[in-house]
Amino acid sequence: MNILASGELDLLSLGALVHRLDPGIIPFRKASECRIHVSGGEFNVAANLADCFRLKTGVAAAMVDYPIGDLIAERVRAMGVKPFYKMFAHDGVQGPNMATVYSDQGHGVRAPVVFYNRCNEAAARLKAGDFDWKSIMAGGIRWFHSGGIFSALSKTTPELVIEGMKAAKAVGAIVSFDLNFREKLWKISGGLETAQKTLRSIVENVDVLVGNEEDLQKGLGIPGPEVAGKSKLDPSTFFGMMDQVAKQLPNVKVVATTLREVHSTNRHDWSAVAWVEGKTYVAPTCQLDVIDRVGGGDGFAAGFIYGLLNGESAEDALKLGWAHGALLTTFPGDTTMATVEHVRAFAQGGSARIQR
């Protein structure tokens, strides 16, 4: 891949900004208080790259002029991400709204639970023509990123994703897409057939794809071997699908994903794999003591993209993604609290010994 050496933005994300209500280990049916985390699969990547890896990033998103919008916009600024907003007026009663995600963390044998309120979401109203890509990209961008969650919100968001990708390609940027297949969202948006048709049309414009076997099978309809009964850390199923990816999607040069074996809510085995222009790479395996698993995949994507943008080898880029994703599960919230030095130390075999 030919990655531009410089640009006003290292990465621009397009997606939905949301706020996540988190009562910790208390289930919502018994909760009396919550933390508020600002999130969004696409935004998280931009935020992680800006805050941890010190790159110049931006996010194109919907924003509503009411207090929840103000809260979210403040967190975007705090993470160092440059905003490009399509503004919506709130009617004081029904919206449009910034989406709410509810998730308790679970504990031990009790799994985490995630559900949504995306009713009358401003991001779902976004459509082609809402952003002046020529102006946004005038100073040059090196990488453009979007994802399957935003693409599932309405009939118009995929058209906007494709428009943004084509504009990014026109200025020489690499385009990445996180399949992030969410069955609940696609059920509302037309089901599996709609998902596959929609995601296929988007991925035709993509250089770098993030997604596991289930994402590839369900999201893109790419046939693969039965995964039941196999270790979740076994990369053979993933690599076994790459011939089909190369055949059906010749424009895709890189596919990468995390591997996770869940022993309990708080104890996971963690690895990652990448297929880069026909070559395969596997990250080390480590054991995670998880505080909050939400955002770990976005943490991986950010570290992996950073490695590629920074000119690291494919193997080292994979290790940086693996290390950052692992560290992100040790923090509350969806976005990073790590430093690039911490990530590099762990990627190179660092330990949890106290730092004095």
C-alpha positions as CSV (number, residue, x, y, z in Angstrom):
1,M,0.0,0.0,0.0
2,N,1.2,3.5,-0.8
3,I,0.6,5.6,2.4
4,L,1.0,9.3,2.0
5,A,3.9,10.7,4.1
6,S,2.1,13.7,5.3
7,G,-1.3,15.5,5.4
8,E,-3.2,18.1,7.5
9,L,-5.0,15.1,9.0
10,D,-3.4,11.7,9.6
11,L,-6.8,10.1,9.9
12,L,-10.4,11.2,9.4
13,S,-13.3,9.1,10.7
14,L,-16.9,9.2,9.6
15,G,-19.5,7.8,12.1
16,A,-22.0,8.3,14.8
17,L,-21.1,9.9,18.2
18,V,-22.9,8.3,21.1
19,H,-22.9,8.4,24.9
20,R,-22.8,5.2,26.9
21,L,-24.3,4.9,30.3
22,D,-22.4,2.5,32.5
23,P,-23.5,1.4,36.0
24,G,-20.4,-0.7,36.4
25,I,-21.0,-4.2,37.8
26,I,-24.5,-3.4,38.8
27,P,-27.2,-4.5,36.3
28,F,-29.4,-1.7,35.0
29,R,-32.5,-3.1,36.7
30,K,-30.9,-2.4,40.1
31,A,-28.8,0.6,39.1
32,S,-28.9,3.9,41.0
33,E,-26.1,5.8,39.3
34,C,-24.1,5.6,36.0
35,R,-20.9,6.9,34.5
36,I,-21.2,8.5,31.1
37,H,-18.7,7.5,28.4
38,V,-18.5,9.2,25.0
39,S,-18.1,6.7,22.3
40,G,-18.8,5.6,18.7
41,G,-16.9,2.8,16.9
42,E,-15.5,5.2,14.3
43,F,-14.8,8.1,16.7
44,N,-13.0,5.7,19.1
45,V,-10.3,5.0,16.5
46,A,-9.7,8.8,15.9
47,A,-9.7,9.5,19.6
48,N,-7.2,6.7,20.4
49,L,-4.9,7.8,17.6
50,A,-5.0,11.4,18.8
51,D,-4.7,10.9,22.5
52,C,-2.4,7.9,22.8
53,F,-0.5,8.0,19.5
54,R,-0.3,11.8,19.1
55,L,-1.5,11.9,15.5
56,K,-3.7,14.6,13.9
57,T,-7.2,13.2,13.5
58,G,-10.7,14.4,12.8
59,V,-14.3,13.1,12.9
60,A,-17.2,13.8,10.6
61,A,-20.4,13.3,12.5
62,A,-23.9,14.6,13.4
63,M,-24.2,16.9,16.4
64,V,-27.4,18.1,18.2
65,D,-27.5,21.5,19.9
66,Y,-28.7,20.4,23.3
67,P,-26.9,19.6,26.6
68,I,-26.1,15.9,25.6
69,G,-24.6,17.2,22.4
70,D,-22.5,19.7,24.4
71,L,-21.3,16.9,26.7
72,I,-20.2,14.8,23.7
73,A,-18.6,17.7,21.9
74,E,-16.5,18.5,25.0
75,R,-15.2,15.0,25.1
76,V,-14.3,15.1,21.4
77,R,-12.3,18.3,22.1
78,A,-10.7,16.7,25.2
79,M,-9.4,13.8,23.2
80,G,-7.8,16.1,20.6
81,V,-10.0,15.2,17.7
82,K,-10.9,17.9,15.2
83,P,-14.7,17.9,14.7
84,F,-16.6,18.4,11.4
85,Y,-20.3,18.5,12.4
86,K,-23.5,18.5,10.6
87,M,-25.7,20.4,13.1
88,F,-29.2,19.5,14.0
89,A,-31.7,21.5,16.1
90,H,-33.4,19.7,19.0
91,D,-37.1,20.3,19.3
92,G,-37.0,20.2,23.1
93,V,-39.2,17.0,23.3
94,Q,-38.6,14.3,20.7
95,G,-35.2,15.2,19.2
96,P,-33.4,14.4,17.1
97,N,-31.1,12.8,19.6
98,M,-27.6,11.7,20.2
99,A,-27.9,8.0,20.6
100,T,-27.6,6.3,24.0
101,V,-25.9,3.0,24.6
102,Y,-26.6,1.1,27.9
103,S,-24.1,-1.4,29.1
104,D,-23.4,-3.0,32.4
105,Q,-20.0,-4.6,32.8
106,G,-21.0,-7.9,34.2
107,H,-18.7,-9.8,36.5
108,G,-17.2,-13.3,36.7
109,V,-19.8,-15.8,35.3
110,R,-22.3,-12.9,34.6
111,A,-21.8,-11.6,31.1
112,P,-21.8,-7.9,30.1
113,V,-25.1,-6.7,28.6
114,V,-25.4,-4.1,25.9
115,F,-28.6,-2.5,24.5
116,Y,-29.5,0.7,22.7
117,N,-31.8,3.7,22.4
118,R,-31.1,5.0,18.9
119,C,-34.7,6.3,18.4
120,N,-34.7,9.4,16.2
121,E,-30.9,9.5,16.1
122,A,-29.4,12.5,14.4
123,A,-26.6,10.4,12.8
124,A,-29.2,8.2,11.0
125,R,-30.4,11.4,9.2
126,L,-26.9,12.0,7.6
127,K,-26.8,11.6,3.9
128,A,-24.6,12.1,0.9
129,G,-24.0,15.8,0.4
130,D,-24.0,16.7,4.1
131,F,-20.2,17.3,4.3
132,D,-18.0,19.4,2.1
133,W,-15.3,16.7,1.6
134,K,-13.3,18.9,-0.8
135,S,-12.9,21.5,2.0
136,I,-12.4,19.0,4.8
137,M,-9.7,17.2,2.8
138,A,-8.1,20.3,1.2
139,G,-5.0,20.1,3.4
140,G,-4.6,16.4,2.6
141,I,-5.5,13.3,4.6
142,R,-3.6,10.1,4.9
143,W,-6.3,7.7,6.0
144,F,-10.1,7.6,6.0
145,H,-12.0,5.3,8.4
146,S,-15.6,4.3,8.9
147,G,-17.6,1.2,10.0
148,G,-20.5,-1.1,9.9
149,I,-22.3,0.3,13.0
150,F,-22.8,3.7,11.3
151,S,-23.7,2.0,8.0
152,A,-26.5,0.1,9.7
153,L,-28.3,3.2,11.0
154,S,-30.4,4.1,7.9
155,K,-30.7,3.8,4.1
156,T,-28.7,7.1,3.7
157,T,-25.7,6.5,5.9
158,P,-24.1,3.9,3.5
159,E,-24.4,6.3,0.6
160,L,-22.5,8.9,2.7
161,V,-19.8,6.4,3.7
162,I,-19.2,5.6,0.0
163,E,-19.2,9.3,-0.9
164,G,-16.6,9.9,1.8
165,M,-14.4,7.0,0.8
166,K,-14.4,8.1,-2.9
167,A,-13.4,11.6,-1.9
168,A,-10.6,10.2,0.3
169,K,-9.4,8.0,-2.5
170,A,-9.3,11.0,-4.8
171,V,-6.8,12.7,-2.6
172,G,-4.6,9.6,-2.2
173,A,-5.8,8.4,1.2
174,I,-5.9,4.8,2.4
175,V,-9.5,3.7,3.2
176,S,-10.3,1.3,6.1
177,F,-13.6,-0.1,7.3
178,D,-14.5,-2.0,10.5
179,L,-17.3,-4.5,9.6
180,N,-18.5,-4.4,13.3
181,F,-21.4,-6.6,12.4
182,R,-24.2,-6.0,14.9
183,E,-27.2,-8.3,14.4
184,K,-29.5,-6.1,16.5
185,L,-28.9,-3.1,14.4
186,W,-29.2,-4.8,11.0
187,K,-32.5,-6.5,12.1
188,I,-33.9,-3.0,12.4
189,S,-32.3,-2.0,9.1
190,G,-33.6,-4.8,6.9
191,G,-31.9,-8.0,8.1
192,L,-29.1,-10.1,6.8
193,E,-29.7,-9.8,3.1
194,T,-29.7,-6.0,3.4
195,A,-26.6,-6.0,5.5
196,Q,-24.7,-8.1,3.0
197,K,-25.8,-6.1,0.0
198,T,-25.0,-2.8,1.8
199,L,-21.6,-3.9,3.2
200,R,-20.5,-5.4,-0.1
201,S,-21.1,-2.1,-1.9
202,I,-19.1,-0.3,0.7
203,V,-16.2,-2.7,0.9
204,E,-15.6,-2.4,-2.9
205,N,-14.0,0.9,-1.9
206,V,-11.8,-0.4,0.9
207,D,-8.1,-1.1,1.2
208,V,-7.9,-2.3,4.9
209,L,-10.7,-4.3,6.5
210,V,-11.1,-5.0,10.2
211,G,-13.3,-8.0,11.0
212,N,-13.4,-11.5,12.3
213,E,-14.7,-14.7,10.7
214,E,-18.3,-14.0,11.8
215,D,-18.1,-10.4,10.4
216,L,-16.9,-11.8,7.1
217,Q,-19.4,-14.6,6.9
218,K,-22.5,-12.7,8.1
219,G,-21.6,-9.2,7.0
220,L,-20.2,-10.0,3.6
221,G,-21.6,-13.5,2.9
222,I,-18.1,-14.9,2.3
223,P,-18.3,-18.7,2.9
224,G,-16.0,-20.1,5.6
225,P,-15.5,-23.3,7.6
226,E,-17.7,-24.1,10.6
227,V,-16.1,-22.4,13.7
228,A,-18.0,-24.2,16.4
229,G,-15.9,-26.3,18.7
230,K,-12.6,-24.6,17.7
231,S,-10.5,-22.5,20.0
232,K,-11.3,-18.9,19.5
233,L,-7.5,-18.3,19.5
234,D,-7.0,-20.6,16.5
235,P,-6.2,-18.4,13.5
236,S,-6.7,-21.2,10.9
237,T,-10.4,-20.4,10.3
238,F,-9.6,-16.8,9.7
239,F,-6.7,-17.5,7.4
240,G,-8.7,-20.2,5.6
241,M,-11.2,-17.5,4.5
242,M,-8.5,-15.2,3.0
243,D,-8.4,-17.0,-0.4
244,Q,-12.1,-16.1,-0.7
245,V,-11.5,-12.6,0.4
246,A,-8.7,-12.1,-2.2
247,K,-10.9,-13.7,-4.9
248,Q,-14.1,-11.8,-4.2
249,L,-12.6,-8.5,-2.9
250,P,-9.4,-8.0,-4.9
251,N,-9.2,-4.3,-3.8
252,V,-8.8,-5.3,-0.1
253,K,-5.1,-5.5,0.7
254,V,-5.2,-6.0,4.5
255,V,-7.6,-7.9,6.8
256,A,-7.0,-7.9,10.5
257,T,-8.9,-8.9,13.7
258,T,-8.6,-9.7,17.4
259,L,-8.8,-13.2,18.8
260,R,-10.4,-13.6,22.2
261,E,-11.2,-16.6,24.3
262,V,-13.5,-15.7,27.1
263,H,-13.1,-17.7,30.3
264,S,-15.1,-15.3,32.4
265,T,-16.2,-11.7,32.1
266,N,-13.0,-10.6,33.7
267,R,-10.5,-13.2,32.4
268,H,-9.8,-13.4,28.7
269,D,-7.0,-14.8,26.5
270,W,-6.2,-12.3,23.8
271,S,-4.4,-12.3,20.5
272,A,-4.7,-10.9,17.0
273,V,-4.1,-11.8,13.4
274,A,-3.5,-10.0,10.1
275,W,-3.4,-10.9,6.5
276,V,-1.3,-8.4,4.6
277,E,-1.1,-8.7,0.8
278,G,-1.0,-12.5,0.9
279,K,1.2,-12.8,4.0
280,T,-0.1,-13.9,7.4
281,Y,0.9,-12.7,10.9
282,V,-0.1,-13.8,14.4
283,A,0.4,-11.7,17.5
284,P,1.4,-13.2,20.9
285,T,-1.2,-14.5,23.3
286,C,-1.7,-12.9,26.7
287,Q,-4.2,-13.2,29.5
288,L,-6.3,-10.2,30.3
289,D,-7.8,-9.2,33.6
290,V,-10.6,-7.1,32.1
291,I,-12.2,-4.1,33.7
292,D,-14.3,-2.9,30.8
293,R,-14.2,-4.8,27.5
294,V,-16.1,-2.2,25.4
295,G,-13.8,-0.5,22.9
296,G,-11.1,-3.2,22.9
297,G,-11.5,-3.9,19.2
298,D,-11.4,-0.2,18.4
299,G,-8.2,0.0,20.5
300,F,-6.7,-2.8,18.4
301,A,-7.7,-1.0,15.1
302,A,-6.2,2.3,16.3
303,G,-2.8,0.7,17.3
304,F,-2.7,-1.3,14.0
305,I,-3.5,1.7,11.9
306,Y,-0.9,3.7,13.8
307,G,1.8,1.1,13.1
308,L,1.0,1.2,9.3
309,L,0.9,5.0,9.2
310,N,4.1,5.2,11.1
311,G,5.9,2.9,8.6
312,E,6.3,-0.1,11.0
313,S,6.5,-3.6,9.6
314,A,3.2,-5.5,9.3
315,E,4.3,-7.7,12.2
316,D,5.1,-4.7,14.4
317,A,1.9,-2.9,13.5
318,L,-0.1,-6.0,14.5
319,K,1.7,-6.1,17.8
320,L,1.0,-2.4,18.5
321,G,-2.7,-3.1,17.8
322,W,-2.7,-6.1,20.0
323,A,-0.9,-4.3,22.8
324,H,-3.1,-1.2,22.7
325,G,-6.4,-3.2,22.5
326,A,-5.2,-5.2,25.6
327,L,-4.4,-2.1,27.6
328,L,-7.7,-0.5,26.7
329,T,-9.6,-3.3,28.5
330,T,-7.9,-2.2,31.7
331,F,-9.5,1.2,31.7
332,P,-13.1,2.2,32.2
333,G,-14.7,3.7,29.1
334,D,-14.5,3.2,25.4
335,T,-11.4,5.3,24.6
336,T,-7.8,5.1,25.6
337,M,-6.0,6.2,28.7
338,A,-2.7,4.6,27.6
339,T,0.4,6.4,26.3
340,V,2.3,5.3,23.2
341,E,5.4,4.5,25.4
342,H,3.2,2.2,27.5
343,V,1.9,0.5,24.3
344,R,5.4,0.0,22.8
345,A,6.7,-1.4,26.1
346,F,4.0,-4.0,26.2
347,A,4.2,-4.8,22.5
348,Q,7.9,-5.5,23.0
349,G,7.3,-7.9,25.9
350,G,6.8,-5.6,28.9
351,S,5.3,-6.8,32.1
352,A,3.0,-5.5,34.8
353,R,5.8,-4.9,37.3
354,I,5.5,-1.7,39.2
355,Q,7.1,1.3,37.5
356,R,9.1,3.4,40.0
